Amino acid sequence: MLNNFGVCLLFLATCLASPIPWPEPSLNDIAALSLARRSVEGGGLAYPSVIQTSDGKWYAFATRTIGSAIHIQAAQSSDFETWTLVVNADGSQYDALPDVPAWVATGPSTTWAPDVVQVADGTFVMYYSALAASSPTHHCIGVATASNVLGPYTPVGGEAMFCPLDQGGAIDASDFVDNVQRYVVYKVDGNSIGHGGACNNAVAPFVSTPIILQPVAADGITFNGAATTLLDNAGASDQGVVEAPALTKSGSTYILFFSSNCFADGHYTLSYATSTSVTGPYARAAKPLLQTGDNGFDSPGGADVAIDGQHVVFHAAYNGGRAMYQAVINVVGGAFSV
């Protein structure tokens, strides 16, 4: 539980123009009081990422919907509240990543969990997870670039950016900038080589699913230092899974959002941990920020935080799929303590 930290988590269905009049609420307290709204009516936007461009517009990128032939879907908004799916001139759904490199396996459901950022020279960089052709039960992380936010994005190089197949592969890349230093944070997908149960890692011995921080150069692609493990699953209490990392910073405190447990069985959570150093150690909050049952959510998780550290998107199970929701975290003052 966070104490002495004035923060408002205002889900946009009930967003207020003035501060919430409760004294020193915690992230958990506000999550229990507020209700998020589904962003795209009828849209299934799982593991979304969000970016705001210099003209003030917002864009979200997400995993393809079940049965769709595209790789990465996109939505756009002028106000972070009303969203529309991006479509082609003929009304068909737009694919932000129309072509994938040879290392990606062919077939449905090959691409997941994109993250889009703009680097210093104006280039837009997309990180994405995809099934590896050489090991089609495991994912690796690729990278693609474009000159405008919607793309289309073109894959960079002939190899994946992160591909530790002997550890289960890698998924869920996300960008973070601390002053001028860029990082990519991602999950080693150890549960893909687990021993069964929910998401294949709920049966002991539990396989490591570490969240890794990799420094990169200004291009967002070139490695620029040694990687660090920030967090790992705690075994049975996490169903052997932590994933979907997203880093932000409030004052001198680093906040690592992540999801734990299996996304498919109602135990998925949107959780967070904090540290005074970007490389950790990170201390988990006493309870998840959101979990099944909070505000009627089913399996909330997969969050991403915009570069401003305030605008957040995440998904939850909805109508047989997963819908995107949005929220605003407004830091009022104070400091984290666990």
C-alpha positions in Angstrom: 0.0 0.0 0.0 1.3 3.5 -0.8 1.2 6.0 1.9 1.8 9.8 1.9 1.4 10.0 -1.8 -1.3 12.3 -3.1 -2.4 10.8 -6.4 -5.6 10.7 -8.3 -6.4 7.8 -10.6 -9.2 9.3 -12.6 -10.8 6.8 -14.9 -12.3 8.8 -17.8 -15.9 7.8 -17.4 -15.9 9.8 -14.1 -13.1 12.3 -14.7 -13.5 15.4 -12.5 -12.3 18.9 -13.3 -11.3 19.5 -9.7 -9.2 17.3 -7.3 -11.0 14.4 -5.6 -11.9 15.7 -2.1 -10.6 12.6 -0.2 -7.4 13.0 1.9 -4.2 11.5 0.7 -5.8 8.6 -1.4 -3.6 5.8 -2.5 -3.6 4.3 -6.0 -5.5 1.3 -4.7 -8.1 3.5 -3.0 -8.9 5.5 -6.1 -9.0 2.3 -8.3 -11.7 1.0 -6.0 -13.7 4.3 -6.3 -13.6 4.9 -10.0 -14.8 3.2 -13.2 -13.0 3.1 -16.5 -14.7 3.3 -19.8 -14.3 1.0 -22.8 -12.5 2.9 -25.5 -13.6 1.5 -28.8 -17.2 0.3 -28.9 -17.1 -3.3 -30.0 -13.3 -3.2 -30.4 -10.9 -5.8 -29.1 -7.6 -4.1 -28.3 -5.5 -6.4 -26.1 -2.1 -5.4 -24.7 -2.5 -1.8 -26.0 0.2 0.9 -26.1 -0.4 4.6 -26.3 1.5 7.6 -27.8 0.7 11.3 -28.1 2.1 13.1 -31.1 3.2 16.7 -31.3 -0.2 17.8 -32.7 -1.9 16.6 -29.5 -3.5 13.6 -31.0 -3.4 10.2 -29.3 -2.8 6.8 -31.0 -3.1 3.3 -29.6 -1.7 0.1 -31.1 -2.7 -3.3 -30.0 -2.7 -7.1 -30.6 -4.8 -8.2 -33.5 -8.4 -9.4 -32.8 -9.2 -13.1 -33.0 -9.9 -14.1 -36.6 -8.3 -11.0 -38.1 -5.7 -11.2 -40.9 -3.8 -8.1 -39.9 -0.7 -8.0 -37.7 -1.1 -4.9 -35.6 -4.3 -2.8 -35.2 -4.4 0.9 -34.5 -6.9 3.4 -33.0 -6.9 7.2 -32.7 -8.3 9.9 -30.5 -8.2 13.7 -30.3 -9.0 13.8 -26.6 -7.9 10.5 -25.1 -11.6 9.7 -24.5 -13.3 9.0 -27.8 -11.4 6.5 -29.9 -12.0 5.1 -33.4 -10.3 2.2 -35.1 -8.0 3.2 -38.0 -9.4 1.8 -41.3 -8.3 1.8 -45.0 -10.1 3.8 -47.7 -12.3 0.8 -48.4 -13.4 0.5 -44.8 -11.2 -2.6 -44.0 -9.1 -2.5 -40.9 -5.7 -0.9 -41.2 -2.6 -2.9 -40.5 0.2 -0.9 -39.0 2.7 -3.7 -39.6 1.6 -5.2 -43.0 4.8 -7.2 -43.6 6.9 -9.2 -41.1 10.4 -10.5 -41.5 11.4 -14.0 -42.3 12.2 -14.9 -38.7 8.4 -14.6 -37.9 6.3 -17.7 -38.2 3.4 -17.7 -40.7 -0.2 -18.2 -39.8 -2.7 -16.5 -37.5 -2.0 -15.1 -34.0 1.7 -14.5 -34.8 2.1 -10.9 -33.6 1.3 -9.5 -30.1 1.7 -6.6 -27.8 3.1 -3.7 -29.8 4.7 -0.5 -28.3 5.3 2.6 -30.4 7.6 5.5 -29.5 9.1 8.5 -31.2 12.9 8.9 -30.9 15.0 12.1 -31.1 15.4 12.2 -34.9 11.6 12.0 -35.3 11.5 8.4 -36.3 8.7 6.2 -34.9 9.8 2.9 -33.6 7.5 -0.1 -33.0 8.5 -3.0 -30.8 6.3 -6.1 -31.3 6.2 -9.8 -30.2 5.9 -12.5 -32.8 6.1 -16.3 -33.0 9.6 -17.4 -34.1 9.6 -19.5 -37.3 12.6 -21.5 -35.9 10.7 -22.3 -32.7 6.9 -21.7 -33.3 5.8 -22.3 -29.7 8.0 -19.3 -28.6 7.9 -15.6 -29.2 10.7 -13.1 -29.8 10.6 -9.3 -30.0 11.1 -7.5 -33.2 11.5 -3.9 -34.1 10.1 -1.8 -37.0 10.3 1.9 -38.0 8.2 4.5 -39.8 8.3 8.2 -40.7 4.9 8.8 -39.3 3.0 7.5 -36.3 0.5 5.3 -38.2 3.2 3.8 -40.5 3.1 1.5 -42.2 6.0 0.2 -40.2 8.9 -1.6 -41.9 10.8 -4.3 -39.9 14.4 -3.5 -39.1 17.1 -6.1 -39.9 16.7 -9.8 -40.5 16.8 -10.9 -36.8 14.7 -10.4 -33.7 15.8 -7.7 -31.2 15.4 -10.0 -28.2 15.1 -13.8 -28.7 16.3 -15.9 -25.8 14.7 -19.1 -27.1 16.6 -21.3 -24.5 14.7 -19.4 -21.8 11.3 -19.5 -23.5 11.6 -16.5 -25.8 10.6 -12.8 -25.1 7.4 -10.7 -25.3 5.9 -7.4 -24.2 8.5 -4.8 -25.0 8.0 -1.3 -23.8 10.0 1.9 -24.0 11.1 4.2 -21.2 13.2 7.4 -21.2 15.0 8.6 -18.1 16.4 12.1 -18.8 18.2 11.3 -22.1 18.8 7.6 -21.5 16.4 5.3 -23.4 15.5 1.8 -22.2 13.5 -1.2 -23.4 11.8 -3.2 -20.7 10.4 -6.7 -21.6 9.5 -10.1 -20.3 11.5 -13.3 -20.8 8.6 -15.7 -21.6 9.7 -18.6 -19.3 6.2 -19.9 -18.8 6.3 -21.2 -22.4 8.7 -23.8 -21.2 6.9 -24.3 -17.9 5.5 -27.5 -16.3 1.8 -27.1 -16.9 -1.2 -25.5 -15.3 -2.5 -22.0 -16.0 -0.5 -20.4 -18.7 1.8 -23.4 -18.5 3.7 -22.3 -15.4 1.4 -22.8 -12.4 2.9 -26.2 -11.5 6.2 -26.4 -9.6 9.0 -26.2 -10.3 8.2 -22.7 -11.5 10.2 -21.3 -14.4 11.6 -17.8 -14.2 9.7 -15.1 -16.1 12.0 -12.1 -15.4 11.2 -8.6 -16.4 14.4 -7.2 -18.1 15.6 -3.6 -18.5 17.9 -3.1 -21.5 19.6 0.3 -22.1 19.5 1.4 -25.7 21.0 4.2 -27.8 19.0 7.3 -29.0 17.7 5.3 -31.9 15.8 3.0 -29.5 17.3 0.0 -31.2 21.0 -0.3 -30.6 22.0 -1.8 -27.3 23.9 0.6 -25.0 24.9 -1.2 -21.8 24.2 -4.3 -19.8 20.7 -5.6 -19.1 19.3 -5.8 -15.6 16.5 -8.0 -14.1 13.9 -5.8 -12.4 11.4 -8.4 -11.1 10.5 -12.1 -11.4 7.5 -14.2 -10.6 7.0 -15.3 -7.0 5.9 -18.8 -7.9 2.4 -20.0 -6.9 1.2 -16.6 -5.8 1.8 -15.3 -9.3 0.7 -18.5 -11.0 4.3 -18.4 -12.3 3.8 -15.3 -14.4 4.8 -11.7 -14.3 4.6 -9.8 -17.7 3.5 -6.7 -19.6 6.0 -4.3 -17.9 5.7 -0.5 -18.3 8.0 1.9 -16.6 7.3 5.5 -15.6 8.8 8.0 -13.0 7.2 10.3 -10.5 9.8 12.7 -8.9 12.6 10.4 -7.8 10.5 7.3 -7.7 10.4 4.7 -10.5 7.1 2.9 -11.0 7.0 -0.4 -12.7 3.5 -1.5 -13.8 3.2 -5.2 -14.6 0.6 -7.9 -14.8 0.8 -11.2 -12.8 -1.0 -14.5 -13.0 -2.5 -16.1 -16.1 -4.5 -13.8 -18.4 -6.9 -16.5 -19.4 -8.5 -17.6 -16.1 -9.7 -14.6 -14.2 -6.6 -14.2 -12.0 -4.8 -11.6 -14.1 -4.0 -8.3 -12.4 -2.7 -4.9 -13.0 0.0 -4.5 -10.4 3.0 -2.2 -9.7 6.3 -2.0 -7.9 8.5 1.0 -6.9 12.2 1.8 -6.6 14.5 4.8 -6.1 16.7 3.5 -8.9 15.8 2.6 -12.4 17.7 -0.7 -12.1 16.0 -1.6 -8.8 15.5 -3.3 -6.5 11.7 -2.9 -6.9 9.3 -3.4 -4.0 5.9 -4.6 -4.9 2.8 -2.8 -3.6 0.9 -4.8 -1.0 -2.0 -5.5 -3.4 -2.7 -5.1 -7.1 -3.9 -1.8 -8.5 -6.7 -3.6 -10.3 -7.9 -7.2 -10.3 -11.0 -9.2 -11.2 -14.0 -7.9 -9.4 -12.7 -4.3 -9.0 -15.3 -2.0 -10.7 -16.7 -5.1 -12.5 -13.4 -5.8 -14.4 -12.5 -9.3 -15.5 -8.8 -10.0 -15.8 -7.5 -6.4 -16.1 -3.9 -6.0 -17.1 -1.4 -5.3 -20.0 -1.0 -1.6 -19.1 1.0 1.0 -21.0 1.9 4.5 -19.8 2.4 7.5 -22.1 5.7 9.4 -21.9 4.0 12.0 -19.7 3.6 9.4 -16.9 -0.1 10.1 -16.6 -2.1 8.7 -19.4 -2.6 4.9 -19.1 -4.2 2.3 -21.3 -4.9 -1.3 -20.3 -7.2 -4.2 -21.3 -9.7 -6.3 -19.6 -11.8 -9.3 -20.7 -15.0 -8.2 -22.4 -17.6 -10.0 -24.5 -15.4 -13.0 -25.3 -12.4 -10.9 -26.1 -10.3 -8.1 -24.5 -11.2 -4.4 -24.7 -9.0 -1.4 -24.2 -9.7 1.0 -21.3 -8.0 4.3 -20.5 -7.2 6.2 -17.3 -5.3 9.2 -16.1 -2.9 9.2 -13.2 -2.5 12.7 -11.9 0.4 13.1 -9.4 -0.6 15.8 -6.9 2.3 15.8 -4.5 4.1 13.8 -1.8 6.2 10.8 -2.3 5.9 7.0 -2.5 6.5 4.8 0.5 5.7 1.1 0.7 
